[in-house]
Amino acid sequence: MRPLAPYVFLALAAWPAFASEGVVIVEQVDDLTRGVQRKRMIAVSPDGARLDHYQDGRKTTVIYNVHTETLSVVDHESRIYRQFNERDAKRMSKQLSSHAGDAEKQQDQRIRETSPEHRAHLEQLMRGERGGMGAAAADQRKPLQFEETAETDHVDDRPCKWIEARRDDEPVVRACVAAPKAFDLDAKRLAPLAEAVRLMDRLSPGDAVQHTLPARNRIPLRQTVYAQGLALQTIEHQELRTQEIPEKIFHPPTDYQVRQTFGFAF
């Protein structure tokens, strides 16, 4: 086994013996909008999936626990975490629908109270607001369309094939990917990551896109993430290894406080 890099979150000697063999992926992320670099680490085992982010010295962790079927987002600087599960997704969806309905009722009431000479103009404005919000929400919910290209490449002497992910004909991700078998890895071992990404996307649509490829059993060796046609990030694969991963890392720290609010991005 290769020695662990000093920044890796798995200090194995400090953990109890409850562990399963899993996969650790280490990537280098270049934020093109801010001109900063950070490490990104993903750990996946039969117990769950964990994504550690480091940016400007701040660490945020997203944890999916297979046994509790919960997603936790941990802010280490504030020493708090938020939890989310399938029931929360359904409740939030109902709340958003209810808020949208209330907003429409308020708009209708405002139209009725407006003088006749201004009513038509106000109705047009309100109709535009409703349509715009609905279109934006629908756009975020549109599934990614993956297209394989004829281009091939090599990254660190590993062959890979370029693919593109688009949403509504706009580029979202362009990546050179390798199959898990190129790393002697069974694709089934990444299944907990796929479930984590599914919940992340329900919580904050569109923000989980950078984790989509490993969740689809594609190991990206080099990728670019776009928004509205502009390149936001480049991500370079650095390492993939298998090792024993303690079950305890798929739980939030016990001395952190839980918060029940949502609406954050990953």
Secondary structure, DSSP 8 states (H G I E B T S, - for coil): -----TT-S--GGGS-S-EEEEEEEEEEEEETTTTEEEEEEEEEETTEEEEEEEETTEEEEEEEETTTTEEEEEETTTTEEEEE-HHHHHHHHHHHHHHHHHHHHHHHHHHHTS-HHHHHHHHHHHHHHHHHHHHHHHHHHS--EEEEEEEEEEETTEEEEEEEEEETTEEEEEEEEE-GGGGT--GGGGHHHHHHHHHHHHHSTTTTGGGHHHHTT-EEEEEEEEETTEEEEEEEEEEEEEEEEEGGGGS--TTSEEE-------
